[in-house]
Protein backbone atom coordinates (compact mmCIF):
# COMPACT_ATOMS: atom_id res chain seq x y z
CA UNK A 1 0.00 0.00 0.00
CA UNK A 2 1.35 3.43 -0.92
CA UNK A 3 0.80 6.80 0.65
CA UNK A 4 -0.22 9.51 -1.82
CA UNK A 5 1.50 12.90 -2.02
CA UNK A 6 -1.39 14.22 0.12
CA UNK A 7 -0.71 11.63 2.82
CA UNK A 8 -3.74 9.51 1.92
CA UNK A 9 -4.08 5.73 1.92
CA UNK A 10 -6.96 3.50 0.90
CA UNK A 11 -8.33 1.33 3.68
CA UNK A 12 -8.91 -2.14 2.21
CA UNK A 13 -12.56 -3.16 1.88
CA UNK A 14 -12.25 -6.16 4.21
CA UNK A 15 -10.78 -3.92 6.95
CA UNK A 16 -13.54 -1.31 6.48
CA UNK A 17 -16.19 -4.03 6.68
CA UNK A 18 -14.66 -5.61 9.77
CA UNK A 19 -14.46 -2.26 11.59
CA UNK A 20 -17.81 -0.98 10.30
CA UNK A 21 -16.24 1.99 8.55
CA UNK A 22 -18.60 3.66 6.08
CA UNK A 23 -18.43 6.98 4.22
CA UNK A 24 -18.38 9.86 6.73
CA UNK A 25 -17.30 7.55 9.57
CA UNK A 26 -15.04 9.12 12.17
CA UNK A 27 -11.74 7.31 12.70
CA UNK A 28 -8.60 8.10 14.64
CA UNK A 29 -4.97 7.13 14.38
CA UNK A 30 -3.13 6.21 17.58
CA UNK A 31 0.66 5.97 17.58
CA UNK A 32 2.01 3.19 19.80
CA UNK A 33 5.78 3.09 19.53
CA UNK A 34 6.55 2.45 15.85
CA UNK A 35 3.01 1.22 15.15
CA UNK A 36 -0.04 3.18 14.07
CA UNK A 37 -3.46 1.86 15.10
CA UNK A 38 -6.57 2.85 13.15
CA UNK A 39 -9.82 2.69 15.08
CA UNK A 40 -13.33 3.98 14.80
CA UNK A 41 -14.37 6.81 17.07
CA UNK A 42 -17.26 6.09 19.42
CA UNK A 43 -20.40 8.02 18.48
CA UNK A 44 -20.47 10.00 21.70
CA UNK A 45 -17.11 11.59 20.79
CA UNK A 46 -17.88 11.98 17.08
CA UNK A 47 -17.84 15.27 15.22
CA UNK A 48 -21.63 15.66 15.20
CA UNK A 49 -21.91 15.19 18.95
CA UNK A 50 -19.10 17.68 19.58
CA UNK A 51 -20.76 20.22 17.27
CA UNK A 52 -24.10 19.90 19.03
CA UNK A 53 -22.48 20.29 22.44
CA UNK A 54 -20.63 23.40 21.22
CA UNK A 55 -23.85 24.98 19.92
CA UNK A 56 -26.11 23.96 22.82
CA UNK A 57 -27.54 27.00 24.61
CA UNK A 58 -26.34 29.56 22.06
CA UNK A 59 -29.71 30.30 20.42
CA UNK A 60 -30.84 33.88 20.83
CA UNK A 61 -34.50 33.43 19.85
CA UNK A 62 -36.97 31.41 21.89
CA UNK A 63 -39.57 29.64 19.75
CA UNK A 64 -42.03 26.87 20.45
CA UNK A 65 -41.99 23.72 18.36
CA UNK A 66 -45.24 24.85 16.70
CA UNK A 67 -43.66 28.22 15.77
CA UNK A 68 -40.61 26.49 14.30
CA UNK A 69 -42.78 24.07 12.31
CA UNK A 70 -44.91 26.94 10.96
CA UNK A 71 -41.79 28.86 9.99
CA UNK A 72 -40.16 25.92 8.20
CA UNK A 73 -43.37 24.88 6.47
CA UNK A 74 -44.36 28.37 5.43
CA UNK A 75 -47.36 28.38 7.76
CA UNK A 76 -49.48 31.36 8.65
C-alpha positions as CSV (number, residue, x, y, z in Angstrom):
1,X,0.0,0.0,0.0
2,X,1.3,3.4,-0.9
3,X,0.8,6.8,0.7
4,X,-0.2,9.5,-1.8
5,X,1.5,12.9,-2.0
6,X,-1.4,14.2,0.1
7,X,-0.7,11.6,2.8
8,X,-3.7,9.5,1.9
9,X,-4.1,5.7,1.9
10,X,-7.0,3.5,0.9
11,X,-8.3,1.3,3.7
12,X,-8.9,-2.1,2.2
13,X,-12.6,-3.2,1.9
14,X,-12.3,-6.2,4.2
15,X,-10.8,-3.9,6.9
16,X,-13.5,-1.3,6.5
17,X,-16.2,-4.0,6.7
18,X,-14.7,-5.6,9.8
19,X,-14.5,-2.3,11.6
20,X,-17.8,-1.0,10.3
21,X,-16.2,2.0,8.6
22,X,-18.6,3.7,6.1
23,X,-18.4,7.0,4.2
24,X,-18.4,9.9,6.7
25,X,-17.3,7.6,9.6
26,X,-15.0,9.1,12.2
27,X,-11.7,7.3,12.7
28,X,-8.6,8.1,14.6
29,X,-5.0,7.1,14.4
30,X,-3.1,6.2,17.6
31,X,0.7,6.0,17.6
32,X,2.0,3.2,19.8
33,X,5.8,3.1,19.5
34,X,6.5,2.5,15.8
35,X,3.0,1.2,15.2
36,X,0.0,3.2,14.1
37,X,-3.5,1.9,15.1
38,X,-6.6,2.9,13.2
39,X,-9.8,2.7,15.1
40,X,-13.3,4.0,14.8
41,X,-14.4,6.8,17.1
42,X,-17.3,6.1,19.4
43,X,-20.4,8.0,18.5
44,X,-20.5,10.0,21.7
45,X,-17.1,11.6,20.8
46,X,-17.9,12.0,17.1
47,X,-17.8,15.3,15.2
48,X,-21.6,15.7,15.2
49,X,-21.9,15.2,18.9
50,X,-19.1,17.7,19.6
51,X,-20.8,20.2,17.3
52,X,-24.1,19.9,19.0
53,X,-22.5,20.3,22.4
54,X,-20.6,23.4,21.2
55,X,-23.8,25.0,19.9
56,X,-26.1,24.0,22.8
57,X,-27.5,27.0,24.6
58,X,-26.3,29.6,22.1
59,X,-29.7,30.3,20.4
60,X,-30.8,33.9,20.8
61,X,-34.5,33.4,19.8
62,X,-37.0,31.4,21.9
63,X,-39.6,29.6,19.7
64,X,-42.0,26.9,20.5
65,X,-42.0,23.7,18.4
66,X,-45.2,24.9,16.7
67,X,-43.7,28.2,15.8
68,X,-40.6,26.5,14.3
69,X,-42.8,24.1,12.3
70,X,-44.9,26.9,11.0
71,X,-41.8,28.9,10.0
72,X,-40.2,25.9,8.2
73,X,-43.4,24.9,6.5
74,X,-44.4,28.4,5.4
75,X,-47.4,28.4,7.8
76,X,-49.5,31.4,8.6
